[in-house]
Structures are given as structure tokens and as C-alpha cells.
Amino acid sequence: MALEAGGCDYGGKIEAIRAIDELTVEFDLCSPDPAFLAQIAFSVFGIQPAEHLEATGGAPLDNPVGTGPYVLEEWVRGDSVVYS
């Protein structure tokens, strides 16, 4: 899977993002960015399985995928989160 901007003249920082294999993602930047590693730690860069994005209609925050030992049981926005 790949997302290509077709160049850097759109004004953004990323020219392309590619899934190299199941565990590797490659970002092609328009120019060197020493803060990029810190920036991709933000949730907007969260990598989700394609089938999960399709199942949630592109709204993965409604049923997030995690990588830890806990499972999200209930989320009432602005009120509470219950894990098991």
C-alpha cells in the first residue's frame, strides 16, 4: 500500500508513505526534518490495519486498535474509559 503526493509542491512535508511489509513503513519527506521522529509519535500518525479502517468507515477512534495488554471495553467521550 502506498500514498503518493506526486511531488512536494502541495505545501506539505510528506511526499509519500509506503507499507514496505507488515512491520515496516517508509516515509519520503520533501526535505530534511529533524523533528519528524517526534512528530510521528502523535496519534494522527497512528498506523491502522486497512481492514480495520474499512470496518470503521475511516473513523478508527470510535473503536481503536491498541498494542498493549488492555482491551477497550467502553469509552464515553469526556466522561470515562473502561479497560479490561
C-alpha positions in Angstrom: 0.0 0.0 0.0 1.3 3.5 -0.8 0.1 7.1 -0.6 1.8 9.4 -3.1 1.5 13.2 -3.1 3.0 13.4 -6.6 5.6 15.9 -5.6 6.2 18.4 -2.8 4.6 21.5 -4.4 1.4 21.0 -2.5 3.0 22.7 0.5 3.2 19.7 2.9 6.1 17.9 4.4 5.5 14.3 3.1 5.9 13.2 -0.5 5.0 9.5 0.0 4.2 6.9 2.6 4.7 3.2 1.8 4.0 0.0 3.6 7.1 -2.0 2.8 6.0 -5.1 4.6 3.7 -6.0 7.6 6.1 -4.3 10.1 7.8 -1.6 8.0 6.5 1.8 6.9 8.6 4.2 4.8 8.1 8.0 4.8 9.6 10.1 2.0 10.0 13.6 3.2 10.1 16.7 1.0 13.1 18.0 2.9 15.1 17.0 6.0 13.1 17.5 9.2 14.9 16.9 12.5 11.6 17.0 14.4 9.9 14.3 12.2 10.5 11.4 14.6 8.9 13.3 17.4 6.0 14.4 15.2 5.1 10.8 14.1 4.5 9.9 17.8 1.3 11.9 17.6 -1.9 9.9 17.3 -2.7 11.4 13.8 0.2 9.2 12.5 -1.2 6.0 14.2 -0.9 3.1 11.8 -4.0 1.1 11.5 -4.7 -2.2 9.6 -6.6 -1.5 6.3 -9.4 -3.9 7.2 -9.9 -2.0 10.5 -10.2 1.3 8.7 -12.7 -0.2 6.2 -14.7 -1.7 9.0 -14.9 1.6 11.0 -15.6 3.7 7.9 -12.4 5.6 8.3 -13.2 6.6 11.9 -10.7 4.4 13.9 -11.1 6.4 17.1 -14.6 5.0 17.5 -13.1 1.6 18.0 -9.4 2.0 18.4 -6.8 -0.7 17.8 -4.2 -1.0 20.6 -0.9 -2.7 21.0 -0.8 -3.2 24.8 -2.2 -5.8 27.2 -5.5 -4.0 27.7 -8.8 -4.1 25.7 -11.1 -1.1 25.5 -14.4 -2.1 26.9 -16.2 1.2 27.0 -15.5 4.9 26.1 -17.8 7.7 27.0 -16.2 10.8 25.5 -15.4 13.4 28.1 -16.5 11.1 30.9 -14.9 7.8 31.3 -12.8 5.0 29.7 -13.1 1.3 30.9 -10.3 -1.2 30.1 -10.1 -4.9 30.8 
